[in-house]
Amino acid sequence: MKQTRAQKKAKLQAAAEKLIEQLLDWDERNAGPNLTAIEDEVLKLRQQFGQAMADMMVEGQESRQPVEVPPCRQCSKAMRYKGQKPKAVGSRLGEIEIARGYYYCAACESGFFPPGRTT
């Protein structure tokens, strides 16, 4: 189900607040850190927030089963829709998990996540 703008905003604010708390906790545990240590911590938290934003935006996209069932790329038989399945996807922001329609060919025992193939 597609999220409203208010739901997305609340989710992002909660993620940001959690990361701010982590930074403040880190600051209390590290008396007098040097610039490199501060940069390392901030970059780590920035990456986590970037991944949280990407996860939320991808999760918010509507995903529907296509009207036509795709043919198997190996044997050309019709594949069976198996519902939404989680799939880890590498992105420029790191690995994110998305749910996409999954198809399975019983004859070839192969799976397919449109628009890409499984590994």
C-alpha positions, 0 to 999 in steps of 0.5 A: 500500500502506498504511504502518504506524505505524512507517513513518509515524513514521520518515518524519516523523522524517526530514523533521523532522531534515532541517528541523532541519539546514536551520535550524541551517545557516541559523543558522550563515550568519546572524550576529545575525539580527533577530526578523523574519528568525528568524520568516521562516525558522521559518515557512518551515520550519514550512510545509514540515513541514506539507506533508510531514506532509500528503503523508505522511498523504494518501499513506498512504490506501488508494486503490482502483478503484471497482467501477463505472466512472463514466459520462462527464459529457459523453456518458454513455459508460463511462469507461476506468480508466487507473490511478493518476496523480499530481495536484497538489492545493491545500490549506490547507497548500500544494500537495501531490501525491497519486495517485488513480484516473484515468478517461478517455473516448475519445469526448469525450477528457476525463479524470476524477479521482474525486471531482473533475474535472480542470481 
